[in-house]
Amino acid sequence: MKNESGKTLLRVGIIGTILTAICCTTPILVIALGIMGLGAMTRYLDYVLLPLLGLFVLLALYGFLQGRKKDGECCTIPKNH
């Protein structure tokens, strides 16, 4: 069950990162807001998109680590006896 949760988080993180990066680097969102009559809101896009991009990258990283974790083997230091 935990492995499926990690895969889901990884997929959501990657898709969110790609969509947010597209909105950051292309004028798609600016054009869409202009068409809807909300062009004045474009000055606030950086305050929303950049933290959202960071959140999705962290979510993808967390999902990746959860997917790699198998019975606690991923991030534990083995004890030498």
DSSP file (Angstrom, degrees, kcal/mol; ACC not computed):
  #  RESIDUE AA STRUCTURE BP1 BP2  ACC     N-H-->O    O-->H-N    N-H-->O    O-->H-N    TCO  KAPPA ALPHA  PHI   PSI    X-CA   Y-CA   Z-CA
    1    1 A M     >        0   0    0      0, 0.0     4,-1.8     0, 0.0     5,-0.1   0.000 360.0 360.0 360.0 -39.6    0.0    0.0    0.0
    2    2 A K  H  >  +     0   0    0      1,-0.2     4,-1.9     2,-0.2     5,-0.1   0.860 360.0  55.1 -67.7 -34.1    2.8    2.4    0.8
    3    3 A N  H  > S+     0   0    0      2,-0.2     4,-1.9     1,-0.2    -1,-0.2   0.885 107.2  49.9 -65.7 -39.4    4.5    1.8   -2.5
    4    4 A E  H  > S+     0   0    0      2,-0.2     4,-2.3     1,-0.2    -1,-0.2   0.887 108.8  52.8 -65.9 -38.7    1.3    2.7   -4.4
    5    5 A S  H  X S+     0   0    0     -4,-1.8     4,-2.4     1,-0.2    -2,-0.2   0.894 108.4  50.4 -63.2 -39.8    1.0    5.9   -2.4
    6    6 A G  H  X S+     0   0    0     -4,-1.9     4,-2.2    60,-0.2    61,-0.3   0.889 110.2  49.7 -65.1 -39.6    4.6    6.8   -3.3
    7    7 A K  H  X S+     0   0    0     -4,-1.9     4,-2.5     2,-0.2    -2,-0.2   0.894 111.1  49.6 -66.1 -39.3    3.9    6.2   -7.0
    8    8 A T  H  X S+     0   0    0     -4,-2.3     4,-2.6     2,-0.2     5,-0.2   0.927 112.0  47.4 -65.1 -44.7    0.8    8.4   -6.8
    9    9 A L  H  X S+     0   0    0     -4,-2.4     4,-2.5     1,-0.2    54,-0.2   0.888 111.8  51.5 -63.1 -38.5    2.7   11.2   -5.1
   10   10 A L  H  X S+     0   0    0     -4,-2.2     4,-2.5    53,-0.3    -2,-0.2   0.932 111.2  46.8 -64.1 -45.6    5.5   10.9   -7.6
   11   11 A R  H  X S+     0   0    0     -4,-2.5     4,-2.7     2,-0.2     5,-0.3   0.934 114.1  47.1 -62.2 -46.6    3.0   11.1  -10.5
   12   12 A V  H  X S+     0   0    0     -4,-2.6     4,-2.6     1,-0.2     5,-0.2   0.908 113.6  49.4 -62.1 -41.9    1.2   14.1   -9.0
   13   13 A G  H  X S+     0   0    0     -4,-2.5     4,-2.2    -5,-0.2    47,-0.2   0.906 113.3  45.1 -64.3 -42.5    4.5   15.9   -8.3
   14   14 A I  H  X S+     0   0    0     -4,-2.5     4,-2.4     2,-0.2    -2,-0.2   0.935 115.6  45.9 -69.0 -45.7    5.8   15.3  -11.8
   15   15 A I  H  X S+     0   0    0     -4,-2.7     4,-2.5     1,-0.2     5,-0.2   0.923 115.0  47.8 -63.1 -43.8    2.6   16.4  -13.6
   16   16 A G  H  X S+     0   0    0     -4,-2.6     4,-2.5    -5,-0.3     5,-0.2   0.890 111.4  50.9 -63.6 -39.5    2.3   19.4  -11.3
   17   17 A T  H  X S+     0   0    0     -4,-2.2     4,-2.5    39,-0.2    -2,-0.2   0.917 111.7  47.3 -64.1 -43.4    5.9   20.4  -11.8
   18   18 A I  H  X S+     0   0    0     -4,-2.4     4,-2.3     2,-0.2    -2,-0.2   0.938 114.3  45.9 -64.8 -46.6    5.6   20.2  -15.6
   19   19 A L  H  X S+     0   0    0     -4,-2.5     4,-2.0     1,-0.2    -2,-0.2   0.911 115.0  47.0 -64.1 -41.6    2.3   22.2  -15.7
   20   20 A T  H  X S+     0   0    0     -4,-2.5     4,-1.8    -5,-0.2    -1,-0.2   0.893 111.6  51.1 -67.8 -38.3    3.7   24.8  -13.4
   21   21 A A  H  X S+     0   0    0     -4,-2.5     4,-2.2    -5,-0.2     5,-0.2   0.888 108.9  51.7 -65.5 -38.1    7.0   25.1  -15.3
   22   22 A I  H  X S+     0   0    0     -4,-2.3     4,-1.6     1,-0.2     6,-0.3   0.915 110.9  47.6 -63.3 -41.7    5.0   25.5  -18.5
   23   23 A C  H  < S+     0   0    0     -4,-2.0     6,-0.3     1,-0.2    -1,-0.2   0.810 113.5  49.2 -69.1 -28.7    3.0   28.3  -17.0
   24   24 A C  H  < S+     0   0    0     -4,-1.8    -2,-0.2     1,-0.1    -1,-0.2   0.863 118.7  35.8 -76.2 -36.1    6.2   29.9  -15.7
   25   25 A T  H  < S+     0   0    0     -4,-2.2    -2,-0.2    -5,-0.1    -3,-0.2   0.605 113.8  53.7 -99.8 -12.3    8.1   29.8  -18.9
   26   26 A T  S >< S-     0   0    0     -4,-1.6     3,-0.6    -5,-0.2     4,-0.3  -0.860  79.1-123.0-120.9 157.7    5.5   30.5  -21.5
   27   27 A P  T 3> S+     0   0    0      0, 0.0     4,-2.6     0, 0.0     5,-0.2   0.203  78.9 111.3 -83.4  19.4    2.9   33.3  -21.8
   28   28 A I  H 3> S+     0   0    0     -6,-0.3     4,-2.5     1,-0.2     5,-0.2   0.933  80.1  43.5 -58.6 -47.7    0.0   30.8  -21.8
   29   29 A L  H <> S+     0   0    0     -3,-0.6     4,-2.5    -6,-0.3    -1,-0.2   0.873 113.0  52.0 -68.0 -36.8   -1.3   31.9  -18.4
   30   30 A V  H  > S+     0   0    0     -4,-0.3     4,-2.1     2,-0.2    -1,-0.2   0.918 112.2  46.0 -65.3 -43.0   -0.8   35.6  -19.2
   31   31 A I  H  X S+     0   0    0     -4,-2.6     4,-2.4     2,-0.2    -2,-0.2   0.918 112.8  50.4 -65.2 -43.4   -2.8   35.3  -22.5
   32   32 A A  H  X S+     0   0    0     -4,-2.5     4,-1.9    -5,-0.2    -2,-0.2   0.911 111.5  47.4 -62.9 -42.6   -5.5   33.3  -20.7
   33   33 A L  H  <>S+     0   0    0     -4,-2.5     5,-3.1     1,-0.2     4,-0.4   0.877 111.3  52.4 -66.1 -36.2   -5.9   35.8  -18.0
   34   34 A G  H ><5S+     0   0    0     -4,-2.1     3,-0.8     4,-0.2     5,-0.3   0.893 108.5  49.8 -65.0 -40.3   -5.9   38.7  -20.5
   35   35 A I  H 3<5S+     0   0    0     -4,-2.4    -1,-0.2     1,-0.2    -2,-0.2   0.878 110.7  50.1 -65.8 -37.3   -8.7   36.9  -22.5
   36   36 A M  T 3<5S-     0   0    0     -4,-1.9    -1,-0.2    -5,-0.2    -2,-0.2   0.505 119.1-110.8 -79.7  -3.0  -10.8   36.5  -19.3
   37   37 A G  T < 5S+     0   0    0     -3,-0.8     3,-0.2    -4,-0.4    -3,-0.2   0.669  90.9 111.7  83.1  16.9  -10.3   40.2  -18.4
   38   38 A L    > < +     0   0    0     -5,-3.1     3,-1.8    -6,-0.2    -4,-0.2  -0.087  26.8 129.0-111.7  32.5   -8.0   39.4  -15.5
   39   39 A G  G >   +     0   0    0     -6,-0.3     3,-1.4     1,-0.3     4,-0.2   0.742  63.5  67.6 -61.3 -25.1   -4.8   40.8  -17.0
   40   40 A A  G >  S+     0   0    0      1,-0.3     3,-0.8    -3,-0.2    -1,-0.3   0.707  90.3  65.0 -68.7 -18.6   -4.2   42.9  -13.8
   41   41 A M  G X  S+     0   0    0     -3,-1.8     3,-1.7     1,-0.2     4,-0.3   0.568  75.8  88.3 -80.8  -7.4   -3.6   39.7  -11.9
   42   42 A T  G X  S+     0   0    0     -3,-1.4     3,-1.1     1,-0.3     4,-0.4   0.760  76.3  66.2 -64.8 -22.9   -0.5   38.9  -13.9
   43   43 A R  G <  S+     0   0    0     -3,-0.8    -1,-0.3     1,-0.2     3,-0.2   0.726 101.3  49.9 -70.4 -18.1    1.7   40.9  -11.6
   44   44 A Y  G <> S+     0   0    0     -3,-1.7     4,-0.8     1,-0.2     3,-0.4   0.399  81.3  95.8 -98.0   1.7    1.0   38.4   -8.8
   45   45 A L  H X> S+     0   0    0     -3,-1.1     4,-3.5    -4,-0.3     3,-0.9   0.873  80.3  55.2 -62.8 -38.4    1.8   35.2  -10.8
   46   46 A D  H 3> S+     0   0    0     -4,-0.4     4,-1.1     1,-0.2    -1,-0.2   0.848 102.9  56.8 -63.8 -32.8    5.3   35.0   -9.5
   47   47 A Y  H 34 S+     0   0    0     -3,-0.4    -1,-0.2    -4,-0.2    -2,-0.2   0.724 120.2  30.0 -70.7 -20.2    4.0   35.0   -5.9
   48   48 A V  H <X S+     0   0    0     -3,-0.9     4,-1.7    -4,-0.8    -2,-0.2   0.827 119.5  48.1-103.2 -46.8    1.9   32.0   -6.7
   49   49 A L  H  X S+     0   0    0     -4,-3.5     4,-2.5     2,-0.2    -3,-0.2   0.882 107.7  51.7 -71.1 -40.6    3.7   30.0   -9.4
   50   50 A L  H  X S+     0   0    0     -4,-1.1     4,-2.1    -5,-0.4    -1,-0.2   0.932 113.4  42.9 -67.1 -45.6    7.2   29.9   -8.0
   51   51 A P  H  > S+     0   0    0      0, 0.0     4,-2.4     0, 0.0    -1,-0.2   0.884 114.4  53.0 -64.8 -33.8    6.2   28.5   -4.5
   52   52 A L  H  X S+     0   0    0     -4,-1.7     4,-2.3     2,-0.2    -2,-0.2   0.888 107.4  51.2 -65.3 -38.7    3.8   26.1   -6.3
   53   53 A L  H  X S+     0   0    0     -4,-2.5     4,-2.1     2,-0.2    -1,-0.2   0.926 111.0  48.0 -62.7 -45.2    6.7   24.9   -8.5
   54   54 A G  H  X S+     0   0    0     -4,-2.1     4,-2.3     1,-0.2    -2,-0.2   0.888 110.4  52.4 -62.3 -39.5    8.8   24.3   -5.3
   55   55 A L  H  X S+     0   0    0     -4,-2.4     4,-2.3     1,-0.2    -2,-0.2   0.916 110.3  46.9 -63.3 -43.9    5.9   22.5   -3.7
   56   56 A F  H  X S+     0   0    0     -4,-2.3     4,-2.3     2,-0.2   -39,-0.2   0.859 110.9  52.0 -68.9 -34.7    5.4   20.1   -6.6
   57   57 A V  H  X S+     0   0    0     -4,-2.1     4,-2.3     2,-0.2    -1,-0.2   0.927 111.9  46.3 -65.6 -43.4    9.2   19.4   -6.8
   58   58 A L  H  X S+     0   0    0     -4,-2.3     4,-2.6     2,-0.2    -2,-0.2   0.882 111.7  52.1 -64.9 -37.7    9.2   18.6   -3.1
   59   59 A L  H  X S+     0   0    0     -4,-2.3     4,-2.5     2,-0.2   -46,-0.2   0.901 110.1  48.4 -64.3 -41.1    6.1   16.4   -3.6
   60   60 A A  H  X S+     0   0    0     -4,-2.3     4,-2.3   -47,-0.2    -2,-0.2   0.905 112.4  48.9 -65.6 -41.2    7.8   14.5   -6.4
   61   61 A L  H  X S+     0   0    0     -4,-2.3     4,-2.3     2,-0.2    -2,-0.2   0.913 112.0  48.4 -64.1 -42.8   10.9   14.0   -4.4
   62   62 A Y  H  X S+     0   0    0     -4,-2.6     4,-2.4     2,-0.2    -2,-0.2   0.911 112.2  49.0 -63.9 -42.9    8.9   12.8   -1.4
   63   63 A G  H  X S+     0   0    0     -4,-2.5     4,-2.2   -54,-0.2   -53,-0.3   0.880 110.0  52.2 -63.6 -38.2    6.9   10.4   -3.6
   64   64 A F  H  X S+     0   0    0     -4,-2.3     4,-1.6     2,-0.2    -2,-0.2   0.924 111.3  46.0 -62.6 -45.1   10.2    9.1   -5.2
   65   65 A L  H  X S+     0   0    0     -4,-2.3     4,-1.2     1,-0.2    -2,-0.2   0.873 112.2  51.1 -67.2 -37.0   11.6    8.4   -1.7
   66   66 A Q  H  < S+     0   0    0     -4,-2.4   -60,-0.2     1,-0.2    -1,-0.2   0.873 109.0  51.8 -66.8 -36.5    8.4    6.7   -0.6
   67   67 A G  H  < S+     0   0    0     -4,-2.2    -1,-0.2   -61,-0.3    -2,-0.2   0.822 110.2  48.5 -69.1 -31.4    8.5    4.5   -3.7
   68   68 A R  H  < S+     0   0    0     -4,-1.6     2,-0.5    -5,-0.1    -1,-0.2   0.718  88.6  99.8 -79.5 -21.7   12.0    3.4   -3.0
   69   69 A K     <  +     0   0    0     -4,-1.2     2,-0.5    -5,-0.1   -63,-0.1  -0.532  48.1 176.6 -73.1 120.6   11.4    2.6    0.6
   70   70 A K  S >  S-     0   0    0     -2,-0.5     3,-1.4     1,-0.1    -3,-0.0  -0.931  72.0 -30.9-127.4 106.5   10.9   -1.1    1.0
   71   71 A D  T 3  S-     0   0    0     -2,-0.5    -1,-0.1     1,-0.3    -2,-0.0   0.841 119.4 -55.9  55.2  37.0   10.4   -2.3    4.6
   72   72 A G  T 3  S+     0   0    0      1,-0.1     4,-0.3     3,-0.0    -1,-0.3   0.654 108.0 121.2  76.1  16.2   12.5    0.5    5.9
   73   73 A E    <   +     0   0    0     -3,-1.4     3,-0.3     1,-0.1    -2,-0.1   0.708  57.1  71.3 -83.2 -20.2   15.6   -0.4    3.8
   74   74 A C  S    S+     0   0    0      1,-0.2    -1,-0.1    -9,-0.1    -5,-0.1   0.950 110.3  15.5 -66.2 -54.9   15.9    3.0    2.0
   75   75 A C  S    S+     0   0    0      2,-0.1     2,-0.3   -10,-0.1    -1,-0.2   0.154  96.7 104.3-116.7  18.6   17.1    5.4    4.6
   76   76 A T        -     0   0    0     -4,-0.3    -4,-0.0    -3,-0.3     0, 0.0  -0.767  66.3-125.4-102.6 149.5   18.4    3.4    7.5
   77   77 A I        -     0   0    0     -2,-0.3     2,-0.1     1,-0.0    -2,-0.1  -0.805  31.3-121.0 -91.0 124.0   22.0    2.9    8.3
   78   78 A P        -     0   0    0      0, 0.0     2,-0.5     0, 0.0    -1,-0.0  -0.388  21.5-130.1 -67.2 140.7   22.8   -0.8    8.6
   79   79 A K        -     0   0    0     -2,-0.1     2,-0.7     2,-0.0     0, 0.0  -0.788  13.1-141.7 -92.4 128.7   24.2   -2.0   11.9
   80   80 A N              0   0    0     -2,-0.5    -1,-0.0     1,-0.1     0, 0.0  -0.812 360.0 360.0 -91.2 118.3   27.4   -4.0   11.8
   81   81 A H              0   0    0     -2,-0.7    -1,-0.1     0, 0.0    -2,-0.0   0.388 360.0 360.0-107.4 360.0   27.3   -6.8   14.4
